[in-house]
């Protein structure tokens, strides 16, 4: 245990060079991460002896930090030898390295109510979020082999993760927009709850029949009823190779909120993991130089640890990123570690043991704060909006501020700018009769440090 902790501590010395940025820039500017070789792959104590889960496959991990229980929760999909289908599993760890918690089979596709295609065959690509101390939402890709159409479902736990129940209106997201219906469907969800906007936000993949993958975006007030962004897709693959990034691939997206402002999007491309940044979740800027966070072993200086319980090949692959930014500045990037087998990536003939498999890897780094941003000065609350809800007009002011004027931006739930006004006086009388009913977000900037955000409900 002490060796693992010392190696983990050493890995945190990897720092990025901080540059000066405006206040709306990320607190973690493209945090570089290093493979933690002592935990790559992580070899859980329950592998491979768990009942029915009798192979070494661990697909598409989704890891969250449960601040209430003070432990990591891992959700993933895995082949079940009893039903011959891919199930959803979960387990726990106190440090992210040793996963010695009990393995729970929380969803069997043959028990999922029909989605109009008969019995479900397989689940893949979980995305888990914690609503409060006792409630978890786990989103996943579901499909049948016959006439396959990818769609996204939801299971819910309200008893601290002990049991999970399928949402009775599954699927919660299915292909409806033209760019989705002309492809395989909607898949590989990444879901967060944005407490600032009081909205669930989902990014998801759509793969065409020619294997071109793009990213869509949707929002929901309750995590169950979703509205898609009308100008989808929001993130496109390259059309030609630039730097280390290959064209056509933006797979297995994982979006996390920046500790101060905006969003980070991690995605798999050509057996490596890349990153992009956005202030609104819609317009994305790729990592400068198109350089990956984690590269597959053939192109990287990293060599696997001698003591790892796998026979390594020279073309090991990384995918399915799951990033956690912790309050102390640590960046934990969990990922799927793919080991080539005799019959391809992660595949071996029945009954044959050996190097093949998909397991859990871990990369770590430091999430730094740009020098121009003082977190103590950043303000994301403090706007007075009265009345609220309103139908005709509102008065806007800033609490406990000596500011007499401000610049204002009014956005809709998709982050689109509806109104932009510079140097208006405070308090400000705003006519909203021309706005459609719905939720809007007001952002104010003054000569003082920080920015101020508030939510307006138009009846």
C-alpha positions, 0 to 999 in steps of 0.5 A: 500500500505504501509503495502505491501511495508513494508512486501516486504522490510522485506522479502529481509533480507533473505540471503544465506551464501557466499562461495569462488568460482572461477571467472566463478562461479555464482554471485547468488549461488543458491539464497534462496527465501522466500514466500511473504505471503502478495502476495500469492496468488496475487489477481488481481483487474480484477479477475474474472470480465474480459469479457469472462475470467470468472474464477479464473484460471491463468496458467503458469506465465511469468513475465518480468521487462520492464526497458524502461516503468519501470513496470512489465509485466505478461503473462499467459494462462487462460480459456476463457468462450466465446470460451471454449479454453485457451487464452494468456493474459497479464497485468501490475504492477508497483511493482509486487504486485498490478496488476491493469493494464488492462487485454488484451486477446492477442491470441485466439487459434481459430485465430491461423493459422493451424499447420497441426492439424486443429483448435488449442484448447489450449495454455499453458506455455508462455515465454516472452522476450523483444527485445527492448523498443517496441518489445516483443516475446512471446513463448507458447505451442500449441496443439489440443485435437485430436491426440495431439502433443505438439509444440511451437509457437511465437507471436510478438508485435512491438507496445509496447505490444499493439497488437500481431501477430502470426509468420507466420511460426508457430510452431517455434519448433516441435518434430524432434529428436528421444527422442521427437518424441517418446514422447508427443512433445516439450512444456513449453519453456523458452527463453532468448536473450544472448547479449554476444553471440548474440543468442536466447537460448531456453530450453524446456520440453519433457514428455514421455507417462510414465510422465518422463520429460527431458529438451532440448536445442536449439539456434537461431540467430533471435528467429524464426529459431532454431537449436537443440543441437545434444546431447539433452537432457541436463537436466535429472530428478533423477532416485530415490528420493534424499533429497527433490527432487523426481524422474521423474520430471523436469517440467516447466523450467525457465532459467535466466542468472546469473548477472555475468556469467552462467545460473540458471535453476528453475524447478517444482518437486512434487509441489515444485521449485528447482534450478540448475546452469550451466556455458554454459546452457548445463551441469547443477549442482543441488542445493546442497542437492537437497533442494527446493527453495519453498516447498509446504505447507504440508512440509514447515513452511510457513503458508498462511496469514489470510487475503488472499481471499482464503480458504487454504488446507494443500496441496497447490502446487507451479509451473511454476517459473518465476525468475527476478534478478534485478540490485540492487540484489533483486531476485523476483520469481513469480510462479503459486500458486495452490489451491486445489478445490473440484475436484482436483487442481484448479478445481471446478464443473461448477458454484461452487465457492470456494477454487480451482484455480491457481493464482500468487504467489511471493517469494523474496530473495537476489542475493548476489555476492561471495566474490572472484568476484569483478564485477568491475574487470570482463571483458567480452569484449575487444578482438581484432579479425582481420579479422572478418569474416574470412576464413583462419586465424585471429589475436587475441589480448586484447585491452588495456592490458599489458598481453603478454600471455593467456589461450584460449578456443574456443567454438561453439554455443552450448558451446562445447569446440572446441579448448583449448590452454594454455599460448600462446603469444599475439598477437596470429595468429590462423589458422581456416581453419579446422573450419566449417563455423559458429559462434564461441566464444573465451574466454581468461584468463590472470594473470590479474583479469577477463576474456575476450570474443569475437565472431568469424565468420568463413566463 
